[in-house]
Amino acid sequence: MIEYLRTLDREVPAQVVSVLLYIAIHEPCHKQAIEEDLDFTTASCSRNIDWLTDKHRLKKPGLGLVEKWKDDSNRRRYMVALTDKGRELINTLEIKLYG
């Protein structure tokens, strides 16, 4: 499974994979919930989520697997969910795992 994910980016860190799987299980979810449940700092969580969005740090292209937006009920919080591309990837992973 990890090797399949590495076809998207050869250097994808395990933390990015953890965030992707967390979002897939809990979507849509608050960024703060990811921080708390995975014991990430705010900065680390932001970096990992950005890797999964369409714009990675330093203006490099991201993987385009998740989207984030400000929570309408609390503009200081961000929500995250899978994109269509992210759902396709998760579906493919499930098929590889479970047939």
N, C-alpha and C positions, 0 to 999 in steps of 0.2 A: 504494500500500500504506500509506504513511504517513497519507494522508487517511482511509483506512478505519479505521486504528487511532485516529485523532483523533475518530471518531464516538463512541468510548467516553469520551474525555476530550479536550477541545479543546486543552488545554495539556500533553499528555503529552510529556516531554522525550525527546530521542534516546537518552539513557543508559538510560531505562526500557525503550525499545524494544530496545536492545542486550541488556539483561538478559533480557527476555522471550525473545528469539530464542536466546540462549545456553542458557537453561533448556530450551527446546523441543528443541534439538539434543542436549543432554547429560543430560536428565532420567533418573532423579533425580540431582542433583549437590550437592556441598558448596558452601556460601556462600563458603568460602575459595578454592575453585577459580575461582569467578566473579571474586573480587577479584584473584587472580593473573593470570588469563588476560585480563581486560579492563582491568587496571592501575587498579583503583579502590581508594580507601581503604576501611577497614572501615566507617566512618560513611557514606560515599557509597553503598556497596553495600547497606547496611542500609536506607537511605532509598529506594533504587530498588526493592528487593525489597518493602518495605512498601507502596509505591505499587501494586504488582501483587497484593498479598494483599487480604483483605477489609477490613482496617483500615489506612488511610493515616495519616500523621503527624497530630498534633493532633486525633485522634479523628474525622477525616473518613472517609467510606467510601472504601475502595480499589476497585480494578477487579475483584477476585475471580478473577484469572487464574492465580495460583499459590498454593501452600500451603507453609508452612515448619514444620519440627519439629526437635527436638533429635535428633541422631544417637545411636542406642542404643549404638553401639560407642565413642563419645566424646562425653559429655554437654556438652562445651564447644563443639562444632561444630553447625552447623545444616545440615539437608538442605532442598532445595527441589525442587518438581516442579509440573507443570501441574495445575490442577483440570480438571474436565470442561468447564467454561466456557472455560478456556484452551486445551484440546485442540480444542474446536469452532472457536475463533478461528483457531488455527494451521491447521486443516484448511481453513477458508474462505480464508485467505491463500494456501495452496498451490493451491487450485482457481483462484483469481484469477490466480496467477502462471503456472501450468502447464496450466490447462484441465481 
